[in-house]
Amino acid sequence: MIIVLVVVGVLVLGGAGLVGYKMLYPQALPTVSLPMVKTPAVVSLPLQITQPTNGQVLSVATVNVTGKTAANADVSVNDKDVKADATGSFTAAVNLDEGDNPISVSAFDADGNTSEQEITVIYNP
């Protein structure tokens, strides 16, 4: 809660410092009640990458990234948009370059809740 106090007056200064104070508005000011507004908490969605595993070495140039999240959530796998099914399962194909390949997965629901995970796989043809 924020409380703001406003005092309107005049300070009278003299050679010896503060000499007096006069209230310009000595009557009581009206009070105002404002409703408290609660912002809904952002909740982290469940998110699990089931395949491939972090650090896994692959000999194929394309990998199917699979996982689980909230039912019907929007999912982004390396900026490729997919939709989780009614059980929360998702799959997205990712092309790999030789060497280390970061795979970033984000999930979003209609309420604005999000979750993110990142793994790295190694493509060694």
Contacts in CASP RR format, 6 or more apart in sequence:
PFRMAT RR
TARGET T0000
AUTHOR 0000-0000-0000
METHOD contacts of the structure
MODEL  1
MIIVLVVVGVLVLGGAGLVGYKMLYPQALPTVSLPMVKTPAVVSLPLQIT
QPTNGQVLSVATVNVTGKTAANADVSVNDKDVKADATGSFTAAVNLDEGD
NPISVSAFDADGNTSEQEITVIYNP
1 36 0 8 1.000
6 29 0 8 1.000
8 23 0 8 1.000
8 24 0 8 1.000
8 25 0 8 1.000
9 21 0 8 1.000
9 22 0 8 1.000
9 23 0 8 1.000
9 24 0 8 1.000
9 25 0 8 1.000
10 21 0 8 1.000
10 22 0 8 1.000
10 24 0 8 1.000
11 18 0 8 1.000
11 20 0 8 1.000
11 21 0 8 1.000
12 18 0 8 1.000
12 19 0 8 1.000
12 20 0 8 1.000
12 21 0 8 1.000
12 22 0 8 1.000
13 19 0 8 1.000
40 111 0 8 1.000
42 112 0 8 1.000
42 113 0 8 1.000
42 114 0 8 1.000
43 111 0 8 1.000
43 113 0 8 1.000
44 113 0 8 1.000
44 114 0 8 1.000
44 115 0 8 1.000
45 69 0 8 1.000
45 70 0 8 1.000
45 73 0 8 1.000
45 107 0 8 1.000
45 108 0 8 1.000
45 109 0 8 1.000
45 113 0 8 1.000
45 114 0 8 1.000
45 115 0 8 1.000
46 68 0 8 1.000
46 69 0 8 1.000
46 70 0 8 1.000
46 115 0 8 1.000
47 67 0 8 1.000
47 68 0 8 1.000
47 69 0 8 1.000
47 105 0 8 1.000
47 107 0 8 1.000
47 115 0 8 1.000
47 116 0 8 1.000
47 117 0 8 1.000
48 67 0 8 1.000
48 68 0 8 1.000
48 69 0 8 1.000
48 117 0 8 1.000
49 65 0 8 1.000
49 66 0 8 1.000
49 67 0 8 1.000
49 103 0 8 1.000
49 105 0 8 1.000
49 117 0 8 1.000
49 119 0 8 1.000
50 66 0 8 1.000
50 67 0 8 1.000
50 68 0 8 1.000
51 63 0 8 1.000
51 64 0 8 1.000
51 65 0 8 1.000
51 66 0 8 1.000
51 67 0 8 1.000
52 58 0 8 1.000
52 63 0 8 1.000
52 65 0 8 1.000
52 103 0 8 1.000
52 119 0 8 1.000
52 121 0 8 1.000
53 119 0 8 1.000
54 119 0 8 1.000
54 120 0 8 1.000
54 121 0 8 1.000
55 119 0 8 1.000
55 120 0 8 1.000
55 121 0 8 1.000
55 122 0 8 1.000
56 121 0 8 1.000
56 122 0 8 1.000
57 121 0 8 1.000
57 122 0 8 1.000
57 124 0 8 1.000
58 96 0 8 1.000
58 121 0 8 1.000
58 122 0 8 1.000
58 123 0 8 1.000
58 124 0 8 1.000
59 123 0 8 1.000
59 124 0 8 1.000
59 125 0 8 1.000
60 96 0 8 1.000
60 123 0 8 1.000
61 95 0 8 1.000
61 96 0 8 1.000
61 123 0 8 1.000
61 125 0 8 1.000
62 93 0 8 1.000
62 94 0 8 1.000
62 95 0 8 1.000
62 96 0 8 1.000
63 93 0 8 1.000
63 94 0 8 1.000
63 96 0 8 1.000
63 121 0 8 1.000
64 91 0 8 1.000
64 92 0 8 1.000
64 93 0 8 1.000
64 94 0 8 1.000
65 77 0 8 1.000
65 91 0 8 1.000
65 92 0 8 1.000
65 93 0 8 1.000
65 94 0 8 1.000
65 103 0 8 1.000
65 105 0 8 1.000
66 89 0 8 1.000
66 90 0 8 1.000
66 91 0 8 1.000
67 89 0 8 1.000
67 90 0 8 1.000
67 91 0 8 1.000
67 105 0 8 1.000
68 84 0 8 1.000
68 87 0 8 1.000
68 88 0 8 1.000
68 89 0 8 1.000
68 90 0 8 1.000
69 75 0 8 1.000
69 84 0 8 1.000
69 88 0 8 1.000
69 90 0 8 1.000
69 107 0 8 1.000
69 115 0 8 1.000
70 84 0 8 1.000
70 88 0 8 1.000
70 107 0 8 1.000
70 109 0 8 1.000
70 113 0 8 1.000
71 84 0 8 1.000
71 85 0 8 1.000
71 86 0 8 1.000
71 87 0 8 1.000
71 88 0 8 1.000
72 83 0 8 1.000
72 84 0 8 1.000
72 85 0 8 1.000
72 86 0 8 1.000
72 88 0 8 1.000
72 109 0 8 1.000
73 83 0 8 1.000
73 84 0 8 1.000
73 88 0 8 1.000
73 107 0 8 1.000
73 108 0 8 1.000
73 109 0 8 1.000
74 81 0 8 1.000
74 83 0 8 1.000
74 84 0 8 1.000
74 107 0 8 1.000
74 108 0 8 1.000
74 109 0 8 1.000
75 81 0 8 1.000
75 82 0 8 1.000
75 83 0 8 1.000
75 84 0 8 1.000
75 90 0 8 1.000
75 92 0 8 1.000
75 105 0 8 1.000
75 106 0 8 1.000
75 107 0 8 1.000
75 108 0 8 1.000
76 82 0 8 1.000
76 104 0 8 1.000
76 105 0 8 1.000
76 106 0 8 1.000
76 107 0 8 1.000
76 108 0 8 1.000
77 90 0 8 1.000
77 92 0 8 1.000
77 94 0 8 1.000
77 103 0 8 1.000
77 104 0 8 1.000
77 105 0 8 1.000
78 92 0 8 1.000
78 94 0 8 1.000
78 102 0 8 1.000
78 103 0 8 1.000
78 104 0 8 1.000
80 92 0 8 1.000
80 94 0 8 1.000
82 90 0 8 1.000
82 91 0 8 1.000
82 92 0 8 1.000
83 90 0 8 1.000
84 90 0 8 1.000
84 107 0 8 1.000
94 101 0 8 1.000
94 103 0 8 1.000
96 121 0 8 1.000
96 123 0 8 1.000
97 123 0 8 1.000
98 123 0 8 1.000
98 124 0 8 1.000
98 125 0 8 1.000
99 122 0 8 1.000
99 123 0 8 1.000
99 124 0 8 1.000
100 120 0 8 1.000
100 121 0 8 1.000
100 122 0 8 1.000
101 120 0 8 1.000
101 121 0 8 1.000
101 122 0 8 1.000
101 123 0 8 1.000
102 118 0 8 1.000
102 119 0 8 1.000
102 120 0 8 1.000
103 118 0 8 1.000
103 119 0 8 1.000
103 120 0 8 1.000
103 121 0 8 1.000
104 116 0 8 1.000
104 117 0 8 1.000
104 118 0 8 1.000
105 116 0 8 1.000
105 117 0 8 1.000
105 118 0 8 1.000
106 114 0 8 1.000
106 115 0 8 1.000
106 116 0 8 1.000
107 114 0 8 1.000
107 115 0 8 1.000
107 116 0 8 1.000
108 114 0 8 1.000
END
